[in-house]
Amino acid sequence: MFFYDFVLILISIFTALNFTMKKNYLYTIALGLCLFSLKVSAQDNRPTVTGAEVLGFYPNPVNTGKIFITSKTSLDKDITIFDVLGKKVLQATINAKELSIASLSPGVYIIKIREGEATATRKLIVK
């Protein structure tokens, strides 16, 4: 909000001094700065830990037909795998570390691992 107040102060100063720039340009620039500051401040509230440091899997690329999920806790893990078109091709809930993906044909997939509040989304390559 500080940036927004700063822009309003600049607008009033330029208007008071009869700045030679056309008002339309001034208002366009001010609006752009306000929208940029709102975008930046909206991103500040994002959580920094989404599970990327906690959840993972190996090997990648996969040759064996199974992957191993790495985690710092032992909660149930919801695994969803999508193809490159966004179609859900596999969904499973596991408590172990091993997941069979033998049913997947070779290609590139997106894997989403969810454990409690932590979520990790990664690219999965099946050979």
C-alpha positions as CSV (number, residue, x, y, z in Angstrom):
1,M,0.0,0.0,0.0
2,F,2.9,2.3,0.5
3,F,3.7,2.3,-3.2
4,Y,0.1,3.1,-4.0
5,D,0.2,6.1,-1.7
6,F,3.5,7.2,-3.3
7,V,1.9,7.1,-6.7
8,L,-1.1,9.2,-5.5
9,I,1.3,11.8,-4.1
10,L,3.2,11.9,-7.4
11,I,0.0,12.5,-9.3
12,S,-1.0,15.4,-7.1
13,I,2.5,17.0,-7.4
14,F,2.5,16.7,-11.2
15,T,-1.0,18.1,-11.4
16,A,-0.1,21.0,-9.0
17,L,3.0,21.9,-11.0
18,N,1.1,21.7,-14.3
19,F,3.6,19.2,-15.6
20,T,4.0,19.5,-19.4
21,M,3.2,15.9,-20.0
22,K,-0.4,15.2,-21.2
23,K,-2.7,14.1,-18.4
24,N,-3.6,10.9,-20.2
25,Y,0.1,9.7,-20.2
26,L,0.4,10.6,-16.6
27,Y,-2.7,8.7,-15.6
28,T,-1.7,5.7,-17.7
29,I,1.7,5.6,-16.1
30,A,0.2,5.9,-12.6
31,L,-2.3,3.2,-13.3
32,G,0.4,0.9,-14.6
33,L,2.5,1.5,-11.5
34,C,-0.5,0.8,-9.3
35,L,-1.3,-2.4,-11.0
36,F,2.3,-3.5,-10.9
37,S,2.5,-2.8,-7.1
38,L,-0.8,-4.8,-6.5
39,K,0.6,-7.7,-8.5
40,V,3.9,-7.7,-6.5
41,S,2.0,-7.4,-3.1
42,A,-0.3,-10.2,-4.0
43,Q,2.7,-12.5,-4.6
44,D,4.2,-11.6,-1.2
45,N,1.5,-13.6,0.6
46,R,2.4,-16.9,-1.0
47,P,3.7,-19.6,1.3
48,T,7.3,-20.3,0.7
49,V,7.2,-24.0,1.5
50,T,4.9,-26.1,-0.7
51,G,6.4,-29.5,-0.2
52,A,9.2,-29.1,-2.8
53,E,11.8,-29.5,0.0
54,V,9.9,-32.3,1.7
55,L,8.5,-34.5,-1.1
56,G,10.2,-36.0,-4.1
57,F,10.7,-39.2,-6.0
58,Y,13.4,-41.2,-7.8
59,P,14.5,-42.4,-10.3
60,N,13.7,-40.0,-13.1
61,P,13.7,-41.0,-15.9
62,V,12.1,-44.3,-15.0
63,N,13.2,-47.6,-16.6
64,T,12.0,-50.1,-14.0
65,G,8.3,-49.6,-13.9
66,K,8.3,-48.3,-10.3
67,I,9.2,-45.1,-8.5
68,F,10.2,-44.4,-4.9
69,I,8.6,-41.5,-3.0
70,T,10.9,-39.6,-0.6
71,S,9.3,-37.9,2.4
72,K,10.3,-36.7,5.8
73,T,7.1,-38.0,7.4
74,S,5.2,-41.3,7.2
75,L,1.7,-39.9,6.3
76,D,-0.4,-41.3,3.5
77,K,0.6,-39.8,0.1
78,D,-1.9,-39.0,-2.6
79,I,-0.2,-39.5,-6.0
80,T,-1.8,-38.3,-9.2
81,I,-0.1,-38.6,-12.6
82,F,-1.3,-36.6,-15.6
83,D,-0.2,-36.9,-19.3
84,V,1.0,-33.8,-21.2
85,L,-2.6,-33.1,-22.3
86,G,-3.7,-32.9,-18.6
87,K,-5.6,-36.2,-18.6
88,K,-5.4,-38.1,-15.3
89,V,-3.8,-41.4,-16.1
90,L,-3.1,-42.8,-12.6
91,Q,-4.2,-42.0,-9.1
92,A,-3.2,-43.8,-6.0
93,T,-2.9,-43.3,-2.2
94,I,0.1,-45.0,-0.7
95,N,1.6,-45.4,2.7
96,A,4.8,-47.1,1.5
97,K,7.6,-45.5,-0.5
98,E,7.1,-47.5,-3.7
99,L,4.6,-46.9,-6.5
100,S,4.2,-49.1,-9.5
101,I,3.9,-47.2,-12.8
102,A,4.2,-50.3,-15.0
103,S,0.8,-49.4,-16.6
104,L,2.2,-46.2,-18.1
105,S,3.5,-46.2,-21.6
106,P,6.8,-44.4,-22.3
107,G,6.5,-40.6,-22.4
108,V,6.5,-37.4,-20.4
109,Y,4.0,-37.0,-17.5
110,I,3.3,-34.6,-14.6
111,I,3.3,-36.2,-11.1
112,K,1.6,-34.5,-8.2
113,I,2.5,-35.8,-4.7
114,R,0.4,-34.7,-1.8
115,E,1.1,-35.5,1.8
116,G,-0.9,-33.6,4.5
117,E,-0.5,-29.9,3.6
118,A,2.7,-30.4,1.5
119,T,2.4,-30.7,-2.3
120,A,5.0,-31.2,-4.9
121,T,4.5,-31.2,-8.7
122,R,7.3,-32.5,-10.9
123,K,7.9,-33.8,-14.5
124,L,8.1,-37.6,-14.8
125,I,9.8,-39.3,-17.7
126,V,9.0,-42.9,-18.4
127,K,11.3,-44.8,-20.8
